[in-house]
Amino acid sequence: MRIIGYIEHPVMKITVFKMDNRLSVKFETGMHEQTYKFRVEDAVQNLEDVQRIVDEKFQDAVLQLFKTMRMNSMGALSRNLPRAAEDEFDRII
């Protein structure tokens, strides 16, 4: 797998990879990432084709899914690893 380019975005890092007969687009923000894979065929051949596919509407949908992912992980953390009260101190003997 090799990087064939990047797509500029103010919030996300978007990297395009090529491996065999597949182009992959990885979106990253903070602690989460999403990857979309496309078969290399007549309609999708190169970085320019991927840039057309990953339009503003696609990017908005990816950002919305990142919000959901963040809410899911924060909810799981708060349910399963509750934080200690802020005003509690370690007991020193």
N, C-alpha and C positions, 0 to 999 in steps of 0.2 A: 504494500500500500504506500502510495506517495502523495504528497500534497501537490495539488495542481493550482491552488489559488485560494484567495480569501474574498469574502463579500463584506464590504464596509457596513457597519451598523453602529449607532451611538451607544447601545446598551449591551448587545451580544457580540461575542466573538463567533464568526461564521467561517468555517474551514471546509474546503472542498477537497476530497480525496479521490484517487482513482486506483482501482485494483481489479485486474483481469477485465471482466465484462460488466463492471459495476462502478457507478459514481456514488459517493457517499457525501452527505452534507451534515456536518456536526455543528450544532448551536450550543454555546456555553454561556452561562451567566452564574456567577457565584459558585455555589456547590452543586449545581444541577447541569445536566447536559441532555440533549436530544439528538438522535442521529436518524436521518432519512436516507434510504438507499434507492437508487434508480438503476435499472438495467441499461447498459449501453446499447442503444438501438438507433433506428433512423431519427427519431425525435430528440434523443438525448445523446450527444456525442462528446461534449467538451464543457469547459468552464462557462463559456458564453451561454450555452443552452441551460445550464443549471442556474445561472444568474436570471434568466428569463422566467424560469419555473419558480424560483424563490423570490416572488414579487412581494409588494407591500402587504397584500392580503395574507399571503402565506406566513410572512414574518409576524404579522399581528396575531395570527392563530398560534404560532409558536410561543410568543410572549404570554398569551393567555394561558397556555398549558404550563408554562413556567410558574405562573402565579398559583395555579392549582397544585403543582408539584410542591411548591414552597409551603402552601397551607397544609398539604398532606404530611410533609415531614415535620413541620412545627407541631401539628396536632398529635402525631405519634410520639414525639419527644415529650410533650407536656403530659400526655396520658400515661406514658410508661416510665418516664424519668423525671418525676416532679422535682422542681428546684427547692432547695432549702429556703426557709424564710430569710429575707434579706438582712433582718436585724439580729440574726443569730450569730454568735461568735464561737470559735472553738473554745472548749473548756481547757484552761491551763491550770495545772495543779502545782 
